[in-house]
Amino acid sequence: MKIGEAAAASGCHLETVRYYERIGLLPKPARTDSGYRSYSEDDVRRLRFVTRGRELGFSLEEIRGLLQLSTDSTLSCSEVDQLARTHLAEIEMRVAELQQMAHELRRTIATCRGGQRAACAILDALWKSTRPGEADAAVQPQQRRRLNVHGHSQN
């Protein structure tokens, strides 16, 4: 099958198929007499594997490793299991960080009173430092106004 057909059958964009070939995730396909790439069902299966791995958030290097592990029937599944567990732990950490960001944004948005930009609680929160030990002294007082808990200017 041609590249467009392989792309459609695998759910992978045509340019991505070419990219995966360039970086070695997909072997160079055979060529027809007229020079067209010719993909096999195994190529499409491999593309689906890579696409599904990307959907699950695996990096291209992790997918490369999983592909190698999948082709060696003598290896134990424990290596794949460990890679998946490590990846899951990273995802769960990112989810926790995203939940914290969402919480902070909700809290900040709740303080917004929709007044003048100079009294915007959301912009003020962005100017303030949230890193432990980091002072926001670099921001000049005339660049922003401090707001009280009701979102009104204290200046």
C-alpha positions, 0 to 999 in steps of 0.5 A, a space after each residue: 500500500 502507498 504512504 497515504 493508505 498506510 497513514 490512513 490505516 494507522 491513524 498517523 499523519 502522512 508527514 509523521 510516517 515520513 518522520 518516523 522513517 527518518 528517525 528509524 522508528 519505521 524501517 525504510 519501506 520497499 519501493 515500487 518500480 515507479 519509486 512509490 513507497 510500498 508499506 506492508 501490514 506489518 508497517 501499519 501495525 508498527 505505525 499503530 503501535 507508535 501512534 498508540 504509544 504517543 497517545 499514552 504519552 510515551 516519548 519517542 525514545 521510550 517507544 523505540 525501547 518498547 519496540 525493541 522489547 516487543 521484538 525480542 521474545 526471549 526477554 521478560 515482560 518485567 522490563 516493559 512492566 517497569 517502563 510502564 510503571 515509571 511512565 505512570 508515576 510520571 503521569 500521576 505526578 504531572 496530574 497532581 501538578 496540573 490539579 494544583 495549577 487548576 486549584 490556584 487558578 480557580 482561587 485567583 479567578 474567584 478573587 477577580 471583581 471585574 474592575 479596572 485592569 490596574 486592580 486585577 487580582 489575576 494579573 497581581 497574582 502573576 506578578 507575585 512570587 510563589 517560589 519559596 525564598 524568591 522575593 518579588 522585589 524586582 517588580 517596581 511598586 508603580 508597575 502594579 497595585 496591591 489588592 486587598 482580599 476583596 480585589 480592590 486597590 490598596 494604593 
